[in-house]
Structure formats: structure tokens, C-alpha cells
């Protein structure tokens, strides 16, 4: 299993004004292991198939995580914020199921393409100079 280290975002209700409450995100770092890493294509009536990417991360829970697992919102994993869709309590660990949306996959793909294009341009500049 691959090792994991990253921040987990928790939503906490904070009173901004008397009687006005708002969710505020705080983060805590955790160690753990990547238990499952999957991708699934589902056929649909649209032009493109639906893509579902789901991962499971097992973290070593501290007392804060055990008491506030219901308010976990996201995990920072591979440079992106993944939505936590399910939390399973297996003391002393928490198993987090992560899912990413199609639009988020699109943003990650665009960033990767821009990175690769910039690397290609840099290589071309070096080859022209030689």
C-alpha cells in the first residue's frame, strides 16, 4: 500500500454576528495509507462516458478526528482537494472514501496539459540554441 500524508478539511460552524452562523474550514495534517485507487467508466446517453474516480485512504485518527469525523469535507491528495463521500470508523483508524467530479478531473487534465506544453516549449528552445 502507498503511504499518504496530507491535510483534511473540517467544516466548523462559527458565529460571525449574533444569530448569524457560517461554515469555516480548518485543516489538520494526517498520516495514513492509500487502500484503494480505482477508476470506472459508465456508458451514458451523452457523447462522453461518465468517469468515476474513487480512492480509499486509511488514516490514523487522533482524538479530534474521532470526535469530528462527521464534519470532514475534503482531503488534499495528489495536489487536489478530493471530496470525502464516506467515513468508516475502524478504531484506531478512519477509512475515508474520496470521489472527484468530472469538472474537477477536467481542471486537473488542463493543468497537466499546460505543464506538458510548457516542458515541450522549453525543450524546443534549448534545441534551437544548440
Secondary structure by P-SEA (a helix, b strand, c coil): cbbbbbbbbbbbbbbccccbbbbbbbbbbbbbbbcccbbbbbbccccccbbbbbbbbbccccaaaaaccccccccccccbbbbbccccccccbbbbbbbbcaaaaaaaaaaaaaaaaaaaaaaaaaaaac
